[in-house]
Amino acid sequence: MRKTAVDRLWFPLALAGAVMIVFGALRGEAAVVLNKAIRICLECIGVG
């Protein structure tokens, strides 16, 4: 059976994405994103 480019690339791309997510979490980026999300939500409902 012939493999297409998508069949060959999905695993390396998924692995790269997982590595980037872990790297960002280790750097503390999750807290930064959460703080920004909270500020945006509070601004939208008019509290902040």
C-alpha positions as semicolon CSV with decimal commas, in nm:
position;residue;x (nm);y (nm);z (nm)
1;M;0,000;0,000;0,000
2;R;0,131;0,345;-0,093
3;K;0,173;0,599;0,187
4;T;0,085;0,960;0,124
5;A;0,266;1,261;0,271
6;V;-0,004;1,295;0,537
7;D;0,046;0,934;0,645
8;R;0,419;0,996;0,687
9;L;0,403;1,335;0,856
10;W;0,124;1,311;1,113
11;F;0,334;1,145;1,384
12;P;0,640;1,377;1,366
13;L;0,413;1,683;1,361
14;A;0,204;1,555;1,653
15;L;0,523;1,480;1,847
16;A;0,663;1,827;1,776
17;G;0,339;1,984;1,895
18;A;0,343;1,782;2,217
19;V;0,707;1,880;2,282
20;M;0,622;2,248;2,232
21;I;0,325;2,225;2,470
22;V;0,542;2,063;2,739
23;F;0,818;2,320;2,687
24;G;0,570;2,607;2,722
25;A;0,420;2,455;3,037
26;L;0,766;2,415;3,191
27;R;0,841;2,783;3,120
28;G;0,526;2,891;3,304
29;E;0,340;3,008;2,994
30;A;0,019;2,836;3,109
31;A;-0,012;3,081;3,398
32;V;0,041;3,378;3,165
33;V;-0,229;3,255;2,927
34;L;-0,470;3,191;3,215
35;N;-0,415;3,542;3,356
36;K;-0,481;3,699;3,015
37;A;-0,794;3,489;2,970
38;I;-0,925;3,599;3,310
39;R;-0,863;3,966;3,229
40;I;-1,037;3,938;2,893
41;C;-1,340;3,765;3,050
42;L;-1,367;4,026;3,323
43;E;-1,345;4,307;3,069
44;C;-1,615;4,150;2,852
45;I;-1,866;4,128;3,136
46;G;-1,773;4,473;3,261
47;V;-1,634;4,388;3,604
48;G;-1,266;4,468;3,543
